[in-house]
Amino acid sequence: LNGCGKTTLLKLLANSFRKYEGKILLNGEKINDMKPETISKYISFVPQLINDNNDYNVLDYLTFGLVNSIKFYNSPSLEQIKYVKKIAGKFEIEHLLDKKMNQLSGGEKQLINICLAVIQNTPIILMDEPTSALDLNNQYLIMNIIKNLVSEGKTIILTMHNPNICLYLDSYVLLLKEGEVLNAGKAKDIINVETLKQIYGDVITTSEELNYNEITFKKS
């Protein structure tokens, strides 16, 4: 639901807000007492709105994800460049590496920034509406990259409007309404018509009640 607090919650976890009630702990330490460079070793963040209209070459831009593994004033090594290109290959964006960021579409920028977060190689990745600007093919690509990251031991926390994606990912979900947690648990246990009607009202129905077949994603 728009305006329910999803992005605010994610920004709190990313330590974008310094003043708030309560406390957020990272490895037992208050996150707002930690230095940004320390947090960046544990958490990477993909914002919802991508406004990167700079003229950076895409490959150079992606090397920003190496910030914690490059000494100050040093350039990436050949091995690090190979690593960046390897991750770019998983995102199927090799054809964009020689382009400028200000030449890309909104969806392409979103792919680039998700890729950059993965290159940062943190144990926790926060993503705010990571599929909002993507076509169906790239939504499918990103969802399966997320699945693979989880299988590798990464913790992925993302906001999402589409409940079908939560079901596809078989994720643990928090359902938010007006800044409050309405329900929490495994997606397949709590995402249903009855629960979603509490958020969206009577506009919610099941595909069986429609006079057309709903388009969704096949299992990977």
Buried (B, 14 or more C-beta within 10 A) or exposed (E): BEEBBBBBBBBBBBBEEEEEEEEBEBEEEEBBEBEEEBBBBBBBBBBBEBEBEEEBBBBEBBBEBBEBBBEEEEEBEEEBBEBBEEBBEBBBBEEBBEBBBEEBEEBBBBBBBBBBBBBBBBEBBBBBBBBBBBEEEBBBBBBBBBBEBBEEEBEBBBBBEEBBBBBBBEBEBBBBBEEEEBBEEEBEEBBBEEBBEEBEEEEBEEEEEEEEEEEEBEEE
